[in-house]
Amino acid sequence: MTGLAMAGDLSGAIDVGTVAAAINPNEAELLGEYGYRVALSGR
């Protein structure tokens, strides 16, 4: 997710984060990164 975001693919990063959060909803670092990317996107 971070790699995609750093490469400028914020939409792709959010898509990956959505799937990853569905697979492992208790991973705090993942959820923090995902939330940060969603906030940056304005969604």
N, C-alpha and C positions, 0 to 999 in steps of 0.2 A: 504494500500500500504506500509506504513512504517513497519507495523508488519511483512509482508511477507519478506521485504528486510532485516529486522533485524534477521529473522529466517534463512536467507541464500537463500531465493527463489527470487533472483533478477529478473529472467524471469517472474515469477508469478506476482511480484510487477509491472513490466512494463505492463503486460497484463491488470491488474486492472486499472492502470493509464490511459491506452489508452481508456478503456471503460468510465472511470469517466470523462476524458477530453471531450469525445464525448457528454456525457450527459450534462455537465456544462462547456463549454469552457471559461467562464468568471470568474472562481474561481482562483484568483491569487495564493493563497497558494498551491492549488492542482497542478497548472501548474509549479510552482517552484519546488515542490517535484518531480513531474514527470520528468521534465527536468534534475534534479540532478541525478535521478536514470538512465535515459537514458545515460547521460554523463559517469556515472560510468561503465555502461555496455560496452561502446565503440561502440555502435550502431550508 
